[in-house]
Amino acid sequence: MGLLIQEPPLQVLPSLAKVIGLNEAIVLQQIHYWLRKSNNVKDGHKWIYNSMPNWQKQFDFWSLPTVKRVFRSLEKQELIITANYNKAGFDKTKWYRINYEKLQHMSRRSDQNDPTMVSNWTDGSDQNDTTNTNRLPETTTETTTEISPGKPDDHLSENFEAIWKEYPNKAGKKEAFRHYKKWRKESKEHTDEYLMEKLAAYKQDLAANQWKKPMNGSTWFNGRFDDDYATPIMDQQPNRAKGYQF
């Protein structure tokens, strides 16, 4: 019984996940759920607001960098619209609403052509939602199947090898590949170019902070590539000792 659902689950439509990505579909459904309950109406639309750390508490099976990445993906796809209606000027908490028109347009262009995906999705008010949104079964986003020759995922193996060749710590390759493969499949926005940019920044950070040791590869590929790597700023005054600025 411990592996069966015994708490209110999140819902996600497979047809929606095929169009926008699994993680994006989970988050979008969560936003839709809260929009239905929201009384915050601005400029003719319902809005909700939350900080990223608080969003992560709702998706505590993901790391904070992963949650941020999913929200960036939804913004890039123009599926969520953000604004700032906070009364205090210093308050940068984002407000969110779903771009239902864009979502419906995407669904019509989908090869799946599933009319159930958005037929009841108006501006967060009409869908009969009987579920809560506290947790999602962890099995929905995890796959541990290894790639074998001849499978469609072979290109991922080749792409990973190219990135792995540049990674400075060769420990944990098997787990690193598993994390890489899972990350690539989560969203169309997850590209090798993005990882290579992050790897270049990480290597620069290591070079500037030689006291740091490169992370085990399995650790870095498990979302740590989204860490902020701040290269120290050196004091340019000729008569003062150079050092880090904090």
Summary of the structure (lengths in Angstrom):
residues: 246
radius of gyration: 21.2
end to end distance: 51.5
largest distance: 70.9
contacts: 639
relative contact order: 0.13
helix: 43%
strand: 8%
